[in-house]
Amino acid sequence: MTTITRAATAAAICAAVLLTGTACTGDNDGDSDGPKASAKKSAPATPAAAVEVDQTNGESVTEAPKIERKIIASFANGQLGRAIPLKGGLRKGTLGIALNCEGKGKVKVEVQDLGMTFAENCEAGKVVSIYNEAEISTPDPDAYIHVTGTSGVRWSVSAGQ
């Protein structure tokens, strides 16, 4: 990512925070389809920002998105669903998740124990990107990212702290 692109992305994030107020929603319906067997629940993440990025910077679904944080999870060229462990778990501080998707359909990203959920509508023939941040107040050494896409959609994801 070039310096100009980073500056534009940072400005877009600030604008999104001011305009939207929230980016992530809690999904506390009690469903547990992930690999964690623990019943503990962490404090909900505090949503910070979501930005949809115009794809002129070479993003793809065949490589994990680049983010300005230490990568603790990534996956490229995903289809349908996958649980991705966060290496070393979550620490207090800011969690950033970048998602790229391509194909007609939708991709949903969840960090269930934090109550963090967001979804992106994907387009055929175009890579669509979104970046979300959340403040983590309670560490979680066993956290996973669950990514679920509709049939025909490919995606890549990176998470960092």
C-alpha positions, 0 to 999 in steps of 0.5 A: 500500500502506498503512502498516498493510499494509506493516507486516503484510507486513514481519512476514509476511516475517520470519515466513516467513524464520524458518519456511521458511528458503528460498524460492527454489531453484536450477534448474541443468539447463542449459536455456537458452530465454531471449534471452541468448546468453552462457555466463557464469554469475553466482554463485547468489542467496541466497534471503531470503524468500517471502510469500503475501499475502491479497488484500484490498489491491486487487492485480490482474493488470492492473497491475504490483505495487507494491513498496518498491524502485526498479523495474527491470522490470515487466509487467502482464496477461501470459499464457503466457511472456515474457522481461523485461529488468532495466533497467540489469541487476542490482547487488549487493544485494537483488533483490525480485520481486512476482508476482500471478496469477489463473486456474486454473494455475501461474506460474513465475518465473526469473532463470536466471543467478542460479539463482533460481526460484519458482512460484505456484499460481494460483486462478480468480476470485482474485488470488494474490500472492507476494513473493521477495527474494534477495541478489545477490553478482555484478552481471549487466548482461544479466539477464532475468526469465522468467515462464511461466504455464499456459494460462488464467492471467494474471499481473503482475510487478515487480522492484526493487533 
